Amino acid sequence: MRIFTIADLHLGFAVDKPMDIFGAVWKDHPDKIESNWKKAVGNSDIVLIPGDISWGMNFKEAGPDLVFLDSLPGIKYISRGNHDFWWSSLSKVRDFLGSSIIPVERNAVDCGNFILAASKGWNTPLWEGYKPSEDKKLYERELGRMKIALDKATLLKKPGQKMVYMMHFPPVVDGKPSEFAELLSDYEVSLCLYGHLHGEWPSKVNMEHKGVSYRIASADYLNFKPLDITGEVTE
C-alpha cells in the first residue's frame, strides 16, 4: 500500500467553470489528473485530498465530479475546501459519496499505519490580505475546530502510529508558522498537507517547523500528479 496526496481538483463537469481562465496549465486538467492518477495509484493505495474538490453548489451539481473521483483507483480521504459549497453535514456527505471516498472534517480516522485528522482552516493574520473584521472570527473558529479534530486523533492514536493532518488553507505563510502550525506541533503531528495556493508560490511552501513537515498538495503545483508521501507517513 502506498499513500499519495493531491488537492484542489476543482472539478466541474456539471457547471460552467473552465479552469483554463486561470492559466494554460489548467487546460483539460481532469484528463491530466485521470491519466497521471491511473499511472501512479493502485486499487489498494490511499489518496489524501485536502479540499476544493468540486465547483458544484449542491449534491446534484457535484455528483458527476464525485462519480469521476470514485471511479479512480484507490481509497480517497477528502476534507473540505473553501469552494466546496456542495459539502453539507458530514452524515449527509457520507451518504452521498461513493464507496471509495471517505470524508474527514473536524474529526479523525484510523488509517492503519497512521491517524488522519482534518479541518478546513482559514486565512491567518500572516496573510497580507487578512482583514480582522472579516477573518478574525472565522480564524478563531477554525482553530477551535482543529483542536477538536486533534483531540479525537489523540484518542485514536496507538504506539508507533504517526499523525497526519489535512487542511485546505496554508498553516504556514512564506516560512512563518501561524497558530494553526503551533497547535499541530503541540499535538505532535508528523505531517500536514494543505492546498489553496495557485499560480505563484512562496519559496517556502514545503518546510519543517517544530517536528511537523508541511507539504503543499495543490494540483497545479504538483503538475496534476498525485504526490507519493508513503515514506513520510510510514517510516
N, C-alpha and C positions, 0 to 999 in steps of 0.2 A: 504493500500500500504506500502510495506517495501522497503528498499534500501540496496543493497549489493555492495560489490566490490571484484574483483579478477583480477590480472594482469598476464602477461607472460603465456598465454595459450600455446604458442609455438606449435601450431597445424601444422601438415604436412602430411595430408592424401594423397597428390598428389606428394610428394617429399620424397627422401630417407634421412630422418633426424631423426634417432632414438634418443630420448632424454635420454634413459637409459644409454648412454655413460657418462652422467653427474651424474650418481648415480642410485642405485636401486630404489630410491623413485620415479623416473620418469617412471618406467616400467608401460606400459599400462595407462599412465596418462590421455589420453582422456576419457577412461572408468571411471576413478575416478572422473574426472570433471563432466561428464554427470550424474553419479549416485548421487553425492553429490548435484549437482545443482538442479536436479529434486526433491530431498527430501526437499530442502530449499526454492526454488524460485517459486512463483506463477505467473500466467499469467499477473497480474496487477502490479507486482513488477518491480523495476528498478535495473539494474546491471551496475556498473561503471567499465570500463575496461581500465586502463591506459597503453596500449601498449604491443608490442610483441605478436601479436595475431596469425600470420601465418608465416611460413618459406617460403611461396611462393614468387617467384621473380616477378611475374606478376599476373594479374587477373585470368588467366587460372589456374595457379598453386595454387593460394589462394582460388579459387572457392569452392572446397569441404570443406575447413575449415570454410568458411563463411556460407555455407549452413548448416553445423553442428551447428554453433553458432546461426543461425537464427531459427533452429528447437527447441532450448531450450526455456523454459518458460521465460517470462519477456521482458521488453524493455531494450535493451542494448545500452549504450552510450560508444563509443570507441574513443580512441585517439591513436596517432602513437607512436610506439617504434622504437628503433634503428635497429631492424631486420625486420621491416615491409616494405620491399623493394617493395612490390606489391602496396603500397599506392602511388597514383599519386596526381593529383589535387583534391581538396575537391569536386568539382562538379562531376568529373568522379567517385570518390569513392561513392558518394551519389547514382548515377545512378546504380552502380554495386551491392550495398548491398540489402539484404532482408528487408522487411518492418518493422521488429522488431529491426533493427540495425541503430543507428543514429551516424554519425561521428562528432566529435568535435575536431577541430585542429586550433589553433590560432584564435579561436572565442569563443562565449559564447551562451548558450541557457537557456531559462526559463523552469525549470522542475517542476514548480508549487510551491512546498514547498521550493525550493532553486534554485539559479542560478549556473549553471555549466560552467566553463571555462577550457580550456586545451591548452597545448603545449607540445612539446617533452622534452625540457630541454637538458642539455649536462653535460659532465664531468666538475666538478668545480675545482678551484685551491686547494680546501681542499683535493681532492683525491690524494693519493700518486703517482698514475700513470699519473697525469696531466702533459702534455707537452705543454708549451706555443706555441711552433712552430706549433703544430698540433691542439691544443684545444682552444686557446685564441679567435681566430676569430669566431669559432662556438659557443663558450660560450657566447660571447657578442651578437652574432646574436640572440641566443635563449632568452637572457634577453630582447631584443627588442620585440621579438615575444610574450613573456609573457606579457609585458606591453600592447601590442595591445589587447590581449585577455582580460586582466583585465579592460582595458578601456571600452571594449564592455560589459563586465559583469556589470560594474558600471552603464552604461546607462540602462540596463535591470532591475536592482535590485529595488525592491519595499520595502517599510517599512515592517519589520518583516521577510523578506527573508534572509537566510544565503547564503554565497558564498562558493562554493566548487571548488577546483582546482584539476585537474588531470594532472600529468606529469609522464613521464617514468623514467627519471634519478632522483636519490635522491637529493633533495634540501638541505638535512642536512646530514652531514657525521660524524658518531660516536658522535652525540650530538652537533656538531658545525654547525651553520647556514651559508649558502652561501648567495651570493647576491640575488639568487632566493628567499630564505626564507625571507630576509629583504623586498623584494618587495611585497611578499604576505602579510606581516604584514602591510606595508604601505597602502594596499588596503583593509585591514580589512577582509581578507579571514578567514573563521572559520575552515575549514578542508582541508588538502592537502593529496591526495592519490598518491602514487608512487610505482614503482616496480624495475626491473632491477637487483637487487641483488639476488644471489642464493648461496646455499650450506652452506656458513658460513656467519653469520650476526653479525655486530657490536652490542654491548649491548644496544645502544640507537636508534634503528630503529624506535621505536614509542616514540614520545616526544612532548613537548609543547614548543613554543617559541613565545613570544610577541603576545599572543592571538590566535595563529594558532596551531591546533593539526595536527601532522604528523603521518600518518599510512602507513606502508608498506603493499602492497597487492600482492606481488609475490606469484604465485600459490603454489610453494613448501613450502614457509614459512607458508601458510595457510593450508597445507596438502590437497590442491586441493579442499577446501571447500569455497564457497563464504562467505565472512565475512559480517555479518549483522551490518550496521552502521546507522540504522534508527534513533536511539536516538541522535547520534552526528549531524545529519543533520536537524532534525525537532524539537528538543526540545530547 
